[in-house]
């Protein structure tokens, strides 16, 4: 299935692209054909006729995230982008099913809301099938702070030690970007027509801030918070994603006396699963990523390099770790990661995850960190 993702460098576009990529990774691991031919379009692609025409040619579906969500340009830019897409499809003889990331604001009378509503009408006119997904406030890993994203902004304030200005009566309806992206992917695959309004978590902004502050206070003390549900896991992953790469590794407090050394490897988290591995010199483990899993790597013997790379990007971050000075590195979601023994003796690593491994739904997608 050829799926075009517009706005692929934005929050929702990247989460959708990562999930489509995950489906391909899972198929390759099973030695099955990849289910998706993924075409990623950024803003620059809309300025080049040939690039846009080539992208939509033969497309089965378009996940349309491209647009402007702030400033005076939004009123005209969003309908213009939609028109450009529809006209290019018609010129190319393509009639893909379009799944549109609309907004709750489209029901209002603001310039931005009108622009979103107008863009939706234009997209629906193509005639190849249309799903209007009305989204609330989106949060998630890699969201930009101070850019129409209250969750990311609060996280940034907390990590920098700044005191934010919060409306005591402010309320937001939250939906994780990955969940929103999956809803749109499923609608594209099923060619589902009509309007979808995904469920969201309604929460006061002061309450959201207190939850995030609680995450931070616990995590700084090397304690994982308890996870009441999937929403809290997603919110915590969004918070801890903002700590990379500069907040890692995190040296542990070592309690040493004549008997030896004691240190606390993992605290809190509500249970989960702990396991150990040994890795011979020159061997690499991992080379996979997770969509939801909270995971810790802690080398307790030997010398290793932990590498992480954001899915669908090229930049690799490396963390040198040693059992001589135990310092965990927690694996951020949507980053493919590996650990390599770079010493001359076996490496012993403690791994911890927040939930039990489910072979029917492993949330593990093979993807090499290094090409």
N, C-alpha and C positions, 0 to 999 in steps of 0.2 A: 504494500500500500504506500503510495507516494504522498507524503504529508508535508505541506509547506508551513513553516512557523514564521510568522512575521513578528517584528519586535523581539527577535531572538536574544538580544543582549539585555533586555529588560528583565525585571524580576520574574514575572509570569512566563515570559517567553523562554527564559533559561530553565526554569523548573520544568516546563513542558518538554523542552528539548532533552533535558537530562533523563526524564522518564521514558521518552521514546528510545533514547540511547540505551537505557537500562534493559528495555525489552529486547533490543538487538543483542546486547551482551549476554543475556540469559539464553537466547536462542543459539548463539555461537557456542556457548559452553555445552549445550546439549547436542551440538553438531546438527542443528536444524537451520533451515533458511531464515535469514533475518526478516522479521515481519514488516519492517518500516524502511522506506527510502526517505530519509529526512533531509529536507531542504531548509536551511536557515537563512533568513533575510533580516538584515539590520536596516537602519534608517537610510544608509547610503544606497542600498540596493534599489530603493524607490526612485532614486534620481537617475537611474540608468535603464533605458528602455530594454536593451538587449538582456541585461541581467534579470530583470523582472519577468520578461517574456519567457526566457529559458526556464526560470524557476516554476512558473505556473503550468508550463506545457506538460500535459499528461498527469497533472495533479489530481488525486482522488479527493483530497480534503485540504482545507486551509484553516489553521488555527490562527485567528487574527488578533494579535496583541498590540500591533504597532499603533501609535497614536501620541497625542500630546495631552498631558493631564494637568497642566498648570500654565498660567500666563495668558496674555491676551490672544495668543495665536491659536489656542485650543478651539475656539469657536469655529474657525474656518479650516484649521489644519485637519481635524479628524474627518469631516466629510470629504475633504480633498484627498486624503490618503485612501479612504474607502473607494472613492470614484476612480482613482488611479488603479487600484487593484481590480475592480470590476471591469474597467475598460480594457485592461491588459488581458484579462481572462477571455473576454469576448473576441479580441483581436487574435488570440492564440487558439480559439476554438475550444477553450477549456471551460468546463462547468463543474468545478469541484464543490463539494459540500463545505460550506463555510460555517465555522463555529466562532462566534464573536464574543470577545471579552467585554461585555457591556458593564454598566455601573448602575448602582441604585440611584445615582444622581440623574440618570436619564429620565426619571419620573418627575424631576423638578423643573423649575423655570429659570435656572441659572444658565449663563452662556455655555459653560462646560457641559451641563446636563443636556442642553439642546443639541450641542455638537455630537454627543454620544448617541442620542436618539436619531438624529439625522443620518449619521454614519451607518447605523443599523439598518435603516430603511434602504439605503443605497446598496448595502451588501446583500440584503434579502432579494433585491431586484434581479440579481444574476440568474436565479432560477435553477441552480443546481442542488438545492437543498440548503437549509439555513437553520442554525440553532443559536438562539439569543440567550446567552448565559449572563444573568444579572448578578454581578458580584458585589459583596460588601467590602469592608476594609481588608486588604490582603496583608499578611505578614509572612516572614519566612527568612531562611538563610540567604545572605547576600543582598538583602533589602538596603536601599540607600537611606541613611539618616538625614534628617532635615530636608526631606524631599517628599512631602505629602505622605509620610509613613510614620504614624505616631509611635508604633512599636519599636521600629528601628531607631527613632530619635531618642526615645526613653532609654533604650539599651546603650546608645552612644553616650548619653549624659551620665549614666551610671558608671560606665567603664572609665570615663574621664574625670569622675568625681564632681561633675557639675550639678547644680540644683536646677531642675527644669521648672518652667512656669506651667502649672497644670490648672486647667479649668475644673473646679471641684464638682461641677455638674456635668462634665463631659462624659459622653457614652459612645462606645464604638461597638460595631458588630464585626467580629474577627473570623477570618477563614485563612487557613494555612495555604501558601502558594502551591505547594505540592498537591494538596487535596483538590484545589481549584483546577489545577492543570490536568489532574487525572480525570476529573469530571468532564472536562472539555475533550480530552483524548477519547474517552469512552463514547461521547456523543458523536465524534467524528467517525469512529469505527462502526458504530451502529447506524450512522446516517440518521440520527434522531432529529426530527423537525420540531419547532416550537420554542417555547421559553422555559428555561430552567432557572430556578432561584435556590441555590444551594443553602443548606442550613448553616448557621454561623453561631458563634458564641458572643452573646451580648454582655458587655462588661463595662463598668465605669472606668474612666481613665485613671482616677486615683487608685482603684483596686488593681488595675493592670500594673501600674507603677510599683505597688507594694509587692506584687508577685515577683516581678523582675528584680526588685531590690533583695527579696528573700533568696532568689536564685544566686545572686551575686555574693551575698554574705555567706551562704553555705559553701559555694564553690571556692571562694577565697580561703575558706577554712578546710579545704580538701574534703568536703562533704557533699555528696550528691543529694539533691532534694528528693522527697518522695513524689512519685508520679501518680496522680489520681486518675488520669485518663490520657488518651492519645493527644488531646489538646495541650495538656501540660508538657508532654514530651516534645511536641512540635514547638511550643513556646521556649522550652529550655534549649532545644537544638538551635533555635534562632538566636538566643542569647549567647550560647557558647560559640556559635559560628563566628561571632564578632570578635572573639578573643584570638583568632588566628591571623597570621602565624606568630606574632611577636610575643604572645603570652605563654609560649611553650619552648622547651620542657619546663616542668615545675618541680624543682628539687624538694624532696621530702625531708622532714625533720628526722634525723637519725638519733636514736637513744643508745649510746654506746657505753659499756662498762667492761670490766675484765671478763665477763662471761661471753661477750659478743655484742651484736647490734640488733636492735628492734626498731621497726618502723611500721607505720600504718599505711597499707597499700590502697585500700578502698573503704570508704565509709558511706553509709546511707544508701539511697537508691531504691530502697524497698525490696531488696533481695537480688534477683538476677542470677547470673551464672558466672562462675570463676573457673578458669582452666589454665594449665601450664603447657608450654611446649619447649622442646630443645631444638636448636637449629645449628647445623654443622657449619664450619667456616666456608665462606663463599656462597652460601645458600640464601635465597630470598623467599620469604613467605608473604602471603597477602595478595597484592595486586587485584584488589576489588574495592567496591564502594557500597555504601548503604544509603537507603532513603530515610530511615527512621532510627536506626539502632544507635544507642549511646554506648560507646566502647572505649576502653582504656587499654593501652599497651604499657607495660612496666617491665623493663629489663632488670633482672635481679642477679644475673651472672653473665659475664662476657661483655663484648663490645659490639655495638650495632649502629646502623644508620636507619632511621625511620624517615620515609619519604611520603609526602602527600601532594596531590595535584588536583585542583578543582576540575570536576568533570567538564569535558569539552573545551579545556584550555590547555596551554602548553607549559605554563610556569610551574616548576617543581620546587617545593620547600623541603629542606633536609634538616633533620635533628639528630645530632650525634648523642648517643646515650650509652651508659655503662653501668654494669652491676656494682662497680666500685662506688658510685654515687647515684643511687636510685632516683630517677626523676621521670614521672609518667608523662606520656603524650596521649591525650585523648583524641580519638579520630573524629574529625568533623563530618557530619553527614554531607553527602554529595561531593566528597573528596575521595578519589581513589587513593589507596595507601598500601605501603609495603614496609617490611622490615628485613634488612640484610645483615648477616653476620659478617663484620669486617675485621674481626680479630682472628686469633690463631687457636682459640679454644671454643668449645660449644657455647652458644648463647641460650640462657634459660629466660623465658619471658612469661610473665603472668598477664593473662588477658581477663578482662571483666566486661560483661554486657548487662544492660539493665533488664533484659528479659530472657527467657529460656529459648534455646534454639528450636525452631520449628522447621523440620525438613520439608514440610509442605509449603511453607512460606518463609524461606530463609533470609529474605531481604539482603541478599549478597549477590553482587553483580561483577563478574570477572572483567577486569579492565586494567591493563598494565600501566603502571605509573610512568615508566620510562619506555619510550618507543623502541 
